[in-house]
Amino acid sequence: MLHREDQIKTPIEIYDIVSAVSYCKRIPGRMNSYNKKIEGYKEFEGYALVLGESESFAKLYFPNRETKLMKKSFIKVAIKYK
């Protein structure tokens, strides 16, 4: 496993195992929800395998056989493929 700083700065490549980064997410809506946000939000729990990647997006494969396209800024490298 990599250390926290190395995980964020490591470039994401094909066949790396990744996990989600927690971040703040704004709540969509009007009036009562203005400027409200959820702190510590994660896109997914656990780990995923990178099947493809571009400049800002990565295609992830989850253990439940689901694939998803996700921004690279929302994921970090857990295990690097060599």
Secondary structure, 3 states (H helix, E strand, C coil): CCCHHHHHHCCCCCCCEEEECCEEEECCCCHHHCCCEEEEECCCCCEEEEEEECCCEEEEECCCCCEEEEEHHHEEEEECCC
